Amino acid sequence: MKKEFRLLLVVALLILATKSIDLQDNSQTLFDDSSYFDSNGSSNNSSSNNINSNGWTELTFTGPMQAQSNYDGNFTTHVWQNMAFPSPFLDNQSMSLDQQIDSQFGNEDGNLSIDEWQLFSNYSANQSLLSIPGILLDSQIISVNVTMQNITFEGAFPHIVGSEVNYSWYASGNFSGQRANLPLAQLSVSHSPTGIIHHPVTIILNSPVEYRYSPPSVEVSGSPSNFTVYYPSISSFYVVTFGDNTPPSSQLVTPSASHTSIDWVEEQHFEVSTSDAGLNHGVSCEWNFSTPTGSVQKSGKNVSLNPSNISIWDMGQTLQVISTCNDYHGESAVINHSWGLDGQAPSVNWLNATVGCGENDDSFAEENILNCDSLSIPAGTRIEIFGNISDDFTPHPLAIWSSDKTPNWWQEGKQISIIFYQGPQSNSFDDPVEERYLARNTSTNVLNFTVSDDAGHVWQRTWDVYLLDNQPPSVRPNVLANDIPVSSSHSAHEGDEISVTMNESFDDISAIEDIRWWFDLDSVPLEGMQNISWQEARYFSLGKLGGGYHWVNITSQDGSGNQNIEPYPLFIMVQPKAELDLQIIQVHRDESSDSSLSPNMVRLLVTIQNNGGQSGPFQLCVEKQCVNQTAVAATADGPGISTHNLELDLAYGADTTVMVAWFDANDELNFAEMESGISITREYSAVEKFAMGAVIVTILVGLWWRSKSANEGKSK
């Protein structure tokens, strides 16, 4: 119990501090406390956050740190803090330390004498520590043999109990333990649960063991094998890992490893980026530049040289570059790459295309456009350009085409397909109608070709591209019925005056007066409408067209002779008149229905044709026997056909003349009739035949009896 109590005291004294203190490698020298406390003994550390204790701890690992290996080392700590903190070793934990000492080692007179302090100091110096409080390795207690030394009072005696004063102490010893089966050592550091005792921890490792990781909230400084970890303000616990060194890595930044050459004349910058586990401290790089005629060495991650200034080198040689980067422990990362020393731009041997070579040259042929100062190209025509390019070192130089034909247009490759269109100065459908009729100038564009190699050498050529008028007129007709545009709400009907207006038509370059026109109706040339002027073509009448579908084919030619390859097809749909116009086209007897009808009844099937574009009621009659029916409307596809039933009673006669009657749009009564020619004979059923037979027999018997009676009267 006494041993555990002593350990508790040491734990409270060892877990300290928040202020970072710079340590020299392997330093065992205690701090000059005067730099930390002012003349009154108060802390002058502005970062202490009112924490009245501070210090430092140092762990030196002298053995290997592989998994499951035994380790040993040295432990050192130096602590100073305010007397306001009680000692867990002494009684009365609610008191300050000076009150505890005055009570337990003094006479409780409110003053702390040097003798009382010496008693406390001697008592504490006799204690020993069996483990490092607050520090674990691989979650295991570190065995340690530590004694406390130099317990020093920072004020004057006698000391008035309760007044502010600081004291300090020093402790050191050896430790040992065994690593767990983990690839990296995990040093866990925890501080007082009260959050008032915090201090930095310095860890010294036996190279090539080095720092690897700590939480982002923890500040770490120093070298990979000698570093200090500072207490994070947001937590009272953190883990630091360390293990055997791994080689660094390096990556070429410039020149690009994808390039095959560098410029012979211009100064070249060679740079590598490096990374290393842990602190990435002390990675240094050496360069060796060599050609078949000699080598040059340089140091640093970023170096420069001008190849043409190296007298032992020649243009056209291959430069081999070796970069060797070493980490803190001497492990290396090597980059080996070669570039050609390029002093010449790429060569463009030929560029072939079917164009006009020169301004306004319409004699299109395959040309090497390298021989052309300018190009003539039909507007709207696809042009294929094929090229041949070579370079000393770059197998595939970068070939870029650009033009002002559209904003920011460019295309990559020595073979391209391109179309030029007339520019915004030409007539278009977006222009007001009257402005479309004006004569316009053809467009001129610029075509650029740039070829570059890996070394940055550039070959460039520019041509003016003259666009020839190559497009036929834009035909924009509209159909009118009785001078009203035909639309979904206004159809053309038989009897309407059909006309065509060409007002929205235009040509991109030619004036509207320079366009000639040809018109066909239903594949027949319209008389007087062949090769006519704009004034004649602008508005013309087709007269009254029959119902159905019609086509007006329009051919046009601009002032440059461009004619539409296929005539423009103008579709016209003419609907029948919006009226009833009925006729009877067929009447026949429905003999299949006789068995279902009453005696003396027959059924006629009458087919009605409506030539008008309106459906409506009509009356169907035979003599005085009539039924009301509705006719189907005709369309542009043909008349409306419908079949209707009419049942006749033979008692009213056998005349089979069929008649229809209807009112037209003017409320006038119209008639149509048809003599069917059907001879109506009623086919009687067996029952009907038996009844009729019985009647006939009765009549015959009556007649016979009557005749017999008359003969008997005469004989008398």
C-alpha positions in Angstrom: 0.0 0.0 0.0 2.8 2.4 0.8 4.6 1.5 -2.5 1.4 2.3 -4.5 1.0 5.6 -2.6 4.5 6.7 -3.4 3.9 5.8 -7.1 0.8 8.0 -7.1 2.9 10.9 -6.0 5.5 10.5 -8.7 2.7 10.1 -11.3 1.4 13.5 -10.3 4.8 15.1 -10.5 5.8 13.6 -13.9 2.8 14.3 -16.0 3.4 18.0 -16.8 3.5 21.1 -19.1 2.3 22.6 -22.4 5.2 24.9 -23.5 7.5 23.8 -26.3 11.2 23.9 -25.3 13.8 23.4 -28.0 16.2 20.6 -27.2 19.6 19.9 -28.7 20.3 16.3 -29.9 21.2 14.1 -26.9 21.3 17.1 -24.5 21.3 16.2 -20.8 21.6 19.8 -19.5 18.8 21.2 -17.3 17.1 24.4 -18.3 18.0 27.8 -16.9 14.8 28.3 -15.0 15.3 32.1 -14.9 14.2 32.2 -18.5 10.9 30.7 -17.6 10.0 32.5 -14.4 10.2 36.2 -13.6 11.6 37.9 -10.5 8.6 37.1 -8.5 8.7 33.5 -9.4 5.7 33.6 -11.7 5.6 32.0 -15.2 6.4 34.3 -18.1 5.3 31.9 -20.7 2.5 33.6 -22.7 1.4 30.2 -24.1 0.8 28.6 -20.7 -2.9 29.3 -20.8 -2.8 29.9 -17.0 -1.4 26.4 -16.4 0.9 26.8 -13.4 3.1 23.8 -14.3 5.5 23.0 -17.1 8.5 20.8 -18.0 9.9 18.3 -20.4 10.5 14.6 -20.8 13.1 12.7 -22.8 13.0 9.0 -23.9 16.2 7.6 -25.4 15.8 4.1 -27.0 19.2 2.5 -27.3 18.1 -1.0 -28.6 16.4 -2.3 -31.8 12.7 -1.7 -32.3 11.6 -4.6 -34.5 8.4 -6.5 -33.7 8.7 -8.7 -30.6 12.3 -7.5 -29.9 13.6 -6.5 -26.5 14.3 -2.8 -26.1 16.0 -0.6 -23.4 16.8 3.1 -23.0 17.1 6.1 -20.7 14.3 8.3 -19.2 14.8 11.9 -18.1 12.3 14.5 -16.9 12.4 18.0 -15.5 9.4 19.6 -14.0 8.5 22.9 -12.4 5.1 24.0 -11.1 3.2 26.2 -8.7 2.9 25.4 -5.0 -0.9 25.6 -5.3 -0.9 22.0 -6.5 -1.4 19.4 -3.7 0.8 16.4 -3.4 -1.1 13.1 -3.6 1.6 11.6 -1.3 0.7 13.9 1.6 -2.4 14.2 3.7 -5.2 16.7 3.2 -5.5 16.7 -0.6 -7.7 19.8 -0.4 -4.7 21.9 0.7 -2.0 23.4 -1.4 1.4 21.8 -1.2 2.9 24.4 1.2 -0.1 23.9 3.5 0.4 20.1 3.3 4.1 20.5 4.2 3.4 22.9 7.0 0.9 20.5 8.4 2.8 17.2 8.0 6.4 18.3 8.4 6.0 21.6 10.3 4.3 23.3 13.2 1.3 24.6 11.3 2.2 28.2 12.0 1.4 29.5 8.5 5.1 29.8 7.5 7.2 27.3 5.6 10.8 27.1 6.8 13.8 25.8 5.0 14.0 22.9 7.4 10.4 21.9 6.7 11.0 22.1 3.0 14.2 20.0 3.4 12.2 17.3 5.2 9.7 17.1 2.3 12.6 17.1 -0.2 14.5 14.3 1.5 11.2 12.3 1.8 10.5 12.7 -1.9 14.1 11.9 -3.0 13.9 8.5 -1.3 11.1 7.5 -3.7 11.6 5.4 -6.8 9.5 4.8 -9.9 8.8 1.3 -11.4 7.1 2.6 -14.6 6.8 5.8 -16.6 3.5 7.3 -15.7 1.3 8.2 -18.6 3.5 6.6 -21.3 3.0 3.1 -22.8 4.7 1.3 -25.6 2.5 -1.0 -27.7 -0.1 -0.6 -25.0 2.3 -2.2 -22.4 3.8 -0.6 -19.3 7.5 0.4 -19.7 9.5 -1.0 -16.8 11.7 1.7 -15.3 14.0 2.5 -12.3 13.8 6.2 -11.7 14.9 8.4 -8.8 13.9 12.0 -8.1 16.6 14.6 -7.7 17.2 18.3 -7.2 13.8 19.1 -5.6 14.3 22.9 -5.6 12.2 25.7 -3.9 12.2 28.7 -6.2 11.3 31.3 -3.5 12.7 32.7 -0.3 12.3 31.3 3.3 10.4 31.7 5.4 7.6 31.3 2.9 4.2 32.5 3.8 1.8 29.6 3.2 -0.7 30.4 0.4 1.5 33.0 -1.4 2.5 32.2 -5.0 5.8 30.5 -5.5 7.2 27.8 -7.8 9.3 24.7 -7.2 11.1 22.3 -9.6 12.5 18.8 -9.6 14.5 16.4 -11.8 14.3 12.7 -12.3 16.1 10.1 -14.5 16.6 6.4 -14.9 16.7 3.4 -17.2 13.9 1.5 -18.8 13.3 -1.8 -20.7 10.6 -3.9 -22.2 9.5 -6.0 -25.2 7.8 -4.9 -28.5 4.5 -6.4 -29.4 4.0 -8.2 -32.7 3.3 -4.9 -34.6 5.1 -3.5 -37.6 5.4 -0.1 -36.0 6.0 0.9 -32.4 3.1 2.7 -30.8 4.0 5.2 -28.1 0.9 6.3 -26.2 1.1 9.5 -24.1 -1.7 10.4 -21.7 -1.8 13.4 -19.3 -3.4 14.2 -16.1 -7.2 13.8 -16.1 -7.4 17.3 -14.5 -5.8 18.8 -17.6 -3.4 21.0 -15.7 -0.2 19.0 -16.1 1.2 18.9 -19.6 4.6 19.0 -21.2 6.5 18.1 -24.5 8.1 14.7 -24.9 11.4 14.2 -26.8 12.0 10.8 -28.4 15.5 9.8 -29.4 15.8 6.6 -31.6 18.7 4.4 -32.7 19.0 5.1 -36.5 17.6 3.8 -38.8 14.5 3.7 -36.6 12.5 6.9 -37.3 9.3 8.8 -36.6 6.3 7.8 -38.7 3.0 9.2 -37.6 1.1 11.3 -35.0 -2.4 12.9 -35.0 -2.8 16.1 -37.1 -3.5 18.0 -33.8 -0.1 17.1 -32.5 2.9 19.3 -33.3 6.1 17.4 -34.1 9.6 18.9 -34.8 13.2 17.7 -35.0 14.9 15.0 -37.1 13.5 11.6 -37.9 15.4 9.9 -35.1 15.4 12.8 -32.6 12.1 14.6 -32.4 9.9 16.4 -29.9 6.1 15.9 -29.6 4.1 18.7 -28.1 0.9 18.4 -26.1 -2.3 18.9 -28.2 -4.6 21.4 -26.7 -7.7 19.5 -27.8 -6.9 16.2 -26.2 -5.1 14.7 -23.2 -4.1 11.6 -25.1 -2.2 10.9 -28.4 -0.2 8.1 -30.1 3.1 8.4 -31.9 4.4 5.6 -34.1 8.0 4.9 -35.2 9.8 2.1 -37.0 12.6 1.1 -39.3 13.4 3.6 -42.1 12.0 3.0 -45.6 13.6 4.4 -48.7 12.3 7.7 -50.0 10.5 8.1 -53.3 11.1 10.7 -56.0 9.3 11.8 -59.1 10.5 13.8 -62.0 8.6 17.1 -62.3 10.4 18.8 -65.1 11.3 18.2 -67.9 8.3 15.9 -68.6 9.2 12.2 -68.7 6.8 11.8 -71.6 8.9 14.1 -73.8 11.7 12.8 -75.9 13.8 15.9 -76.2 14.8 19.2 -74.6 15.9 22.5 -76.2 19.6 22.7 -77.0 19.8 26.5 -76.7 17.4 27.5 -73.9 18.3 27.0 -70.2 16.6 23.8 -68.8 15.2 23.4 -65.3 15.4 19.9 -63.8 13.2 19.3 -60.7 12.2 16.2 -58.7 9.6 16.0 -55.9 10.5 13.7 -53.1 8.5 12.1 -50.3 9.6 10.1 -47.3 7.9 8.5 -44.4 7.5 10.5 -41.2 9.1 13.9 -41.1 10.6 13.8 -44.6 13.6 15.5 -43.2 17.0 15.8 -44.8 16.2 14.3 -48.3 19.0 15.5 -50.6 19.5 14.9 -54.3 22.5 14.6 -56.6 22.3 14.9 -60.4 24.6 13.4 -63.1 24.2 14.7 -66.7 26.1 12.8 -69.3 26.4 12.5 -73.1 28.8 10.3 -75.1 31.3 13.2 -74.8 31.3 13.9 -71.1 29.3 14.4 -67.9 28.3 17.2 -65.4 27.2 16.9 -61.8 24.9 19.1 -59.8 23.2 19.0 -56.3 19.7 19.9 -55.2 16.1 19.0 -55.9 15.9 21.8 -58.4 18.9 22.5 -60.7 19.3 24.3 -64.0 21.8 24.2 -67.0 22.1 25.4 -70.6 23.1 22.4 -72.7 24.7 24.7 -75.4 27.0 26.2 -72.7 28.5 22.8 -71.9 31.5 22.7 -74.2 31.9 19.0 -74.1 28.4 18.4 -75.5 27.1 18.7 -79.0 23.6 19.4 -80.5 21.8 16.3 -81.5 23.4 14.1 -78.8 21.3 12.1 -76.3 21.5 13.4 -72.7 21.2 10.8 -70.0 20.1 12.2 -66.6 20.4 10.3 -63.3 18.9 11.8 -60.2 19.8 10.1 -56.8 17.9 11.3 -53.7 19.1 10.1 -50.3 17.0 10.3 -47.0 18.2 11.1 -43.5 19.5 7.5 -43.1 21.2 7.2 -46.5 18.5 5.2 -48.3 18.2 6.3 -52.0 15.6 6.8 -54.7 16.9 6.9 -58.3 15.5 8.4 -61.5 17.1 7.6 -64.9 15.8 9.3 -68.0 17.2 10.4 -71.4 16.3 13.3 -73.7 17.6 14.3 -77.1 19.4 17.7 -77.3 17.2 19.2 -80.0 18.2 22.4 -81.7 15.8 22.3 -84.7 12.1 22.8 -85.3 9.9 20.1 -86.9 9.7 19.7 -90.6 6.4 19.9 -92.5 7.1 18.1 -95.8 3.7 18.5 -97.5 0.1 19.3 -96.9 -2.3 18.2 -99.7 -6.0 19.3 -100.2 -8.4 19.8 -103.0 -8.7 23.6 -103.1 -8.2 26.6 -105.2 -4.6 27.8 -104.9 -4.9 31.6 -104.7 -7.7 34.2 -104.3 -11.0 33.4 -106.0 -9.6 30.4 -107.7 -12.4 28.0 -108.6 -10.3 25.5 -110.5 -10.3 23.0 -107.7 -7.6 20.4 -107.8 -5.4 18.5 -105.3 -2.7 21.0 -104.2 0.2 21.0 -101.8 -1.0 24.0 -100.0 2.5 24.8 -98.8 2.9 26.2 -102.3 -0.2 28.4 -101.9 -0.1 31.9 -100.5 -3.9 31.8 -100.0 -6.7 29.3 -100.5 -10.1 29.4 -102.2 -12.7 27.0 -100.8 -16.4 26.6 -101.8 -18.5 27.7 -98.8 -20.2 24.8 -97.1 -18.0 22.2 -98.8 -16.0 19.7 -96.7 -12.3 19.9 -97.3 -9.9 17.1 -96.3 -6.2 18.0 -95.6 -3.5 15.4 -95.4 0.0 16.1 -94.1 3.4 14.7 -93.7 5.5 15.9 -90.6 8.9 14.8 -89.2 11.2 15.7 -86.3 14.7 14.7 -85.2 13.6 13.4 -81.8 9.9 13.7 -81.4 8.2 10.8 -83.3 4.8 12.5 -83.3 5.1 16.3 -83.1 2.0 18.1 -81.9 0.0 19.5 -84.9 -2.7 22.1 -84.2 -5.0 23.8 -86.7 -6.9 26.9 -85.7 -9.2 29.4 -87.5 -11.4 32.3 -86.9 -14.2 30.6 -88.8 -15.9 30.1 -85.4 -14.8 31.4 -82.0 -12.0 29.4 -80.4 -12.1 26.7 -83.2 -9.1 24.4 -83.3 -8.4 20.8 -84.2 -5.5 18.5 -83.6 -3.8 16.2 -86.1 -1.9 16.3 -89.4 -5.0 15.0 -91.2 -8.2 17.0 -90.7 -11.7 17.6 -92.2 -12.9 21.1 -92.2 -15.9 23.2 -93.5 -16.0 26.9 -93.9 -19.3 28.8 -94.1 -20.1 32.3 -95.1 -19.8 34.7 -92.2 -22.4 36.8 -90.4 -22.3 39.5 -93.1 -24.1 37.1 -95.4 -27.9 36.9 -95.6 -29.7 34.6 -93.2 -33.1 33.6 -92.1 -32.6 35.5 -88.9 -32.4 38.8 -90.8 -35.5 41.0 -91.4 -37.1 40.0 -94.6 -36.2 43.1 -96.6 -32.6 42.9 -95.5 -32.3 39.4 -96.8 -32.8 40.8 -100.4 -29.5 42.7 -100.5 -26.3 41.7 -102.3 -23.5 40.7 -99.9 -19.7 40.1 -100.0 -18.2 36.6 -99.6 -16.2 35.9 -96.5 -12.5 35.7 -95.9 -11.1 33.6 -93.0 -7.7 32.7 -91.6 -6.3 29.2 -91.3 -3.3 28.6 -89.1 -1.2 25.5 -88.8 1.3 25.1 -85.9 3.6 22.1 -85.3 5.7 21.8 -82.1 8.1 19.2 -80.8 8.9 18.1 -77.2 11.7 20.6 -77.0 9.3 23.5 -77.6 10.4 24.3 -81.2 7.5 25.6 -83.4 6.8 25.6 -87.1 3.9 27.8 -88.1 2.1 28.8 -91.3 -1.0 31.0 -92.0 -3.3 31.2 -95.1 -6.1 33.5 -96.0 -9.1 31.5 -97.0 -11.4 33.0 -99.6 -14.9 31.5 -99.5 -16.6 31.1 -102.9 -20.3 31.5 -103.3 -21.3 27.8 -103.5 -24.8 27.7 -102.0 -28.1 27.9 -103.9 -30.9 30.2 -102.8 -32.9 29.4 -99.7 -36.5 28.7 -100.9 -39.1 29.7 -98.3 -42.6 29.6 -99.9 -46.0 30.0 -98.2 -49.4 28.8 -99.4 -52.5 31.0 -99.2 -56.2 30.2 -99.6 -58.3 33.2 -100.6 -55.2 35.3 -99.6 -55.1 33.9 -96.1 -52.1 31.8 -95.1 -52.9 28.1 -94.9 -52.3 26.8 -91.4 -53.7 24.3 -88.9 -56.6 26.7 -88.3 -57.2 27.6 -91.9 -57.3 24.9 -94.5 -57.5 25.2 -98.3 -60.8 23.9 -99.8 -62.2 23.2 -103.2 -63.3 26.4 -104.8 -60.7 28.5 -102.9 -58.3 30.6 -104.8 -54.9 29.1 -104.1 -51.8 31.2 -104.4 -48.1 31.1 -103.4 -45.9 33.8 -101.9 -42.1 33.6 -102.0 -41.4 36.7 -99.8 -39.3 34.9 -97.2 -36.9 33.4 -99.8 -33.3 34.8 -100.2 -29.8 34.0 -101.2 -26.8 34.2 -98.9 -24.7 36.4 -101.3 -26.8 37.3 -104.4 -29.4 40.1 -104.4 -32.9 38.8 -104.6 -33.3 40.5 -108.1 -30.5 38.3 -109.4 -32.3 35.0 -108.7 -34.2 33.1 -111.4 -37.2 30.8 -110.8 -38.9 27.7 -112.2 -42.2 26.2 -111.1 -44.0 22.9 -111.7 -47.5 21.8 -110.5 -48.0 18.1 -110.1 -44.9 17.4 -112.3 -46.2 19.6 -115.1 -44.3 22.8 -115.8 -46.5 25.9 -115.1 -47.0 27.9 -118.2 -45.4 31.3 -117.9 -43.6 30.3 -114.7 -40.3 29.1 -116.2 -37.0 31.1 -115.8 -38.9 34.1 -114.4 -37.7 37.0 -112.4 -38.2 37.8 -108.7 -41.0 40.2 -109.5 -42.9 37.5 -111.3 -42.2 34.7 -108.8 -42.8 36.8 -105.6 -46.5 36.1 -105.7 -48.5 34.0 -108.1 -51.9 32.2 -108.3 -52.6 28.5 -108.9 -56.3 29.0 -109.4 -58.9 26.7 -107.9 -57.4 23.3 -107.3 -59.4 20.1 -107.0 -59.6 18.3 -103.7 -56.6 16.1 -102.7 -52.9 16.5 -102.6 -50.8 18.7 -104.9 -47.1 19.4 -105.3 -45.4 22.5 -106.5 -41.7 21.9 -107.3 -39.6 25.0 -107.1 -36.2 25.4 -108.8 -34.0 28.5 -108.2 -30.6 29.8 -109.3 -28.6 32.6 -107.8 -26.3 35.2 -109.6 -23.3 32.9 -109.3 -25.1 30.0 -111.1 -25.7 27.9 -107.9 -28.9 25.9 -108.4 -30.6 23.6 -106.0 -29.8 20.0 -106.9 -33.3 18.9 -106.2 -36.4 21.1 -106.7 -37.9 22.4 -103.5 -41.2 20.4 -102.9 -44.1 22.6 -101.8 -47.0 20.4 -100.5 -50.5 21.7 -100.9 -53.5 19.8 -99.4 -56.9 20.9 -100.7 -59.9 19.8 -98.6 -63.4 19.3 -100.0 -66.0 22.1 -99.6 -67.4 22.3 -96.1 -70.9 21.1 -97.2 -73.1 18.0 -97.6 -73.0 16.7 -101.2 -74.6 13.3 -101.3 -75.2 10.6 -103.8 -76.4 7.0 -103.8 -73.8 4.7 -105.2 -75.2 1.2 -104.4 -78.4 -0.5 -103.2 -78.8 -4.2 -102.5 -81.0 -6.4 -100.5 -79.8 -8.0 -97.3 -81.3 -11.5 -97.8 -79.4 -12.8 -94.8 -81.7 -10.8 -92.5 -85.0 -12.2 -93.9 -85.4 -14.9 -91.3 -85.0 -12.3 -88.5 -87.6 -9.9 -89.9 -91.4 -9.9 -89.5 -93.5 -11.1 -92.4 -93.8 -8.7 -95.3 -90.5 -7.0 -94.2 -87.2 -6.8 -96.2 -83.9 -5.0 -95.5 -82.1 -2.8 -98.0 -78.4 -1.8 -97.7 -77.8 1.6 -99.2 -74.2 3.0 -99.7 -74.0 6.8 -99.5 -71.1 8.9 -100.8 -70.6 12.3 -99.4 -68.4 14.5 -101.7 -68.5 17.4 -99.3 -66.2 18.1 -96.4 -68.9 18.3 -93.8 -70.8 15.5 -92.0 -74.5 15.9 -91.3 -78.0 14.5 -91.2 -80.0 13.3 -94.2 -83.2 11.2 -94.8 -83.2 7.9 -96.6 -86.6 6.9 -98.2 -88.3 4.3 -100.4 -91.8 5.7 -101.3 -93.2 6.8 -97.9 -90.9 4.7 -95.8 -88.0 6.8 -94.4 -85.2 6.7 -91.8 -82.9 9.5 -90.5 -79.2 9.0 -90.9 -75.8 10.9 -90.7 -73.3 11.1 -93.5 -69.5 10.8 -93.2 -67.5 13.9 -94.3 -65.1 13.7 -97.2 -61.4 14.6 -96.8 -58.5 15.3 -99.0 -57.9 11.6 -99.3 -61.4 11.1 -100.9 -65.2 11.2 -100.4 -66.9 10.0 -97.2 -68.5 6.5 -97.7 -71.1 5.1 -95.4 -73.6 2.2 -95.6 -77.1 2.5 -94.1 -80.0 0.1 -93.4 -83.6 0.6 -94.6 -86.3 -1.9 -93.7 -89.4 -2.0 -96.0 -92.9 -3.2 -95.4 -94.2 -4.8 -98.5 -97.7 -3.8 -97.6 -96.8 -0.3 -98.8 -95.8 -1.5 -102.2 -92.8 -2.9 -104.1 -91.3 0.2 -105.7 -87.6 0.1 -104.9 -86.5 3.6 -106.0 -84.3 4.9 -103.2 -84.1 8.6 -102.4 -82.0 10.8 -100.0 -82.9 14.3 -98.9 -80.8 16.9 -97.1 -80.5 20.6 -96.5 -77.4 22.4 -97.8 -75.5 25.4 -96.2 -78.2 27.7 -97.5 -81.0 25.7 -95.9 -82.2 24.6 -99.4 -83.6 21.1 -99.7 -81.6 18.8 -102.0 -82.5 15.3 -103.4 -80.8 12.4 -104.9 -82.4 9.1 -106.0 -81.5 5.8 -107.5 -83.6 3.0 -109.0 -82.2 0.0 -107.6 -83.7 -2.5 -110.1 -84.2 -5.0 -107.3 -87.3 -7.3 -107.7 -88.6 -7.9 -104.3 -90.1 -11.3 -103.7 -90.8 -12.3 -100.2 -89.5 -15.7 -99.2 -92.0 -17.2 -96.6 -91.2 -19.5 -93.8 -92.6 -23.1 -93.4 -95.2 -21.9 -90.9 -96.2 -19.1 -93.2 -96.3 -21.4 -96.1 -98.5 -23.9 -94.1 -100.9 -21.1 -93.1 -101.1 -19.8 -96.6 -101.7 -23.4 -97.9 -104.5 -23.9 -95.4 -106.1 -20.7 -96.6 -105.8 -21.7 -100.2 -107.3 -25.1 -99.5 -110.2 -23.5 -97.6 -110.8 -21.2 -100.5 -110.7 -24.0 -103.0 -113.0 -26.2 -100.8 -115.4 -23.3 -100.6 -115.4 -22.7 -104.3 -115.9 -26.4 -104.9 -118.8 -26.6 -102.5 -120.3 -23.5 -104.0 -120.1 -25.0 -107.5 -121.6 -28.2 -106.4 -124.5 -26.5 -104.7 -125.2 -24.6 -107.8 -125.3 -27.7 -110.0 -127.6 -29.5 -107.6 -130.1 -26.6 -107.8 -130.2 -26.7 -111.6 -130.9 -30.4 -111.7 -134.0 -30.0 -109.6 
